[in-house]
């Protein structure tokens, strides 16, 4: 993936997202919530609402560890509920780049767990 040269950093938005107490998009939990960057910061993902999803610490850890069931559920959530994110990714990565990125990030790299 090409790394964009600049990304939007918004510390105030990140703080607001942490205090809004939006439930985890995967399990509905409200304990130890944190914003997850859908397009990772390392790949130039911005601190924007379109690029953030609220995850509790357990689900966030499962996504970061590439746990297959969580990654699949998150991928399905993005396609079902987050048209804004899909538009953001297309704008950031080019037409078709958003879909390809989501497949690679959340499906192809997921690890099966026992």
N, C-alpha and C positions, 0 to 999 in steps of 0.2 A: 504494500500500500504506500502510495506517496504521502509524505508528511508535509502538510501545509506549513507555510512559513510563519504564519501568525495565528494565534488563537485568542479568543475573548476570555479574559479572566475577570470574574465578577465575585469578589469576596462577599459583598453584601447579599447577592442573590443566594450564594451557597449557605450563608448564615440564615437567611430567611427560610430557605427550603428545610433546613434542619429544625427550625422552630415551628413550622407550619403543622407539623404532626400529621401529615398525610399518611395514611396507612401503607404498609408495604404492598406493592403491586402484585406480589406473588402469593403471600400468605395472609395478608390483611392485618398482620401484627403491627403494634405501635411502640414496641420497646427497642431502644437504641437504633433509631432510624438514621440513615445516612443517604446522601444523594449519590447515585451511581451514574458515572459518565458512560453513556451508551457508545458514542465514539470516544475511545479512550483519549485522555489528555496527551499521552505519548504520540498519538496519531493526529494531534491537532484539534481534538474535540473541545468545543467551547463550553464555558459555564453559562448555558442558556437553558431555559425551561424545556426547549425542544430536545435537548441533549441530556437531560437528567431524568432519572426515575428514582422514586423513593423505595428503598429496600431496608428491611431490618437487618441487624448484624448477621444473623444466621443465613438468610438468603443472599446477602451481599457476599459473604464468605464462600457460599456454594457457587455463586456465579464466578467469582475470582478464581476458584479452584477448578472451574470448568466441569462441575458436577452435571452429568448429562440430563437428568430429569429437570433440574432447575433451569439449565440453559435452554432446554426445549420449551419449557413453560414461559420463560421470559421472551423468547423469540416469538412465540404465538401471541403473547400479550402485545408486543410491539406491533405486529401486523394487524391484530384485531382492534386495538384501542388507540394507537399512536400515529395517526396520519401525519401529525405535525412533525414527528421525528423522521418519518420516511421522507417528507419534503426537505427537512433540514439536511439529511444525509445525502440526498440527491444534489442539493445545492453545494454541499461541501466536497463531495466525491465525484460528481458528474452523474449523468443519466446512467442508471443501471448499477452505479457504484455502491449505492446505499444497500440495495438488495444483496449484492455480492458480499459486501462487508458483513451484514447481519448473518448471512449463512455461514461464512467462514468463522466469525467471532463466536456465534452462539450455537451452531450446529456441528460444523466440521471439526472444531477443536475440542468439543465436549468429550469428557472421559466417562466411560461407563463405570458405575460404582456398584458394589455388591451389597 
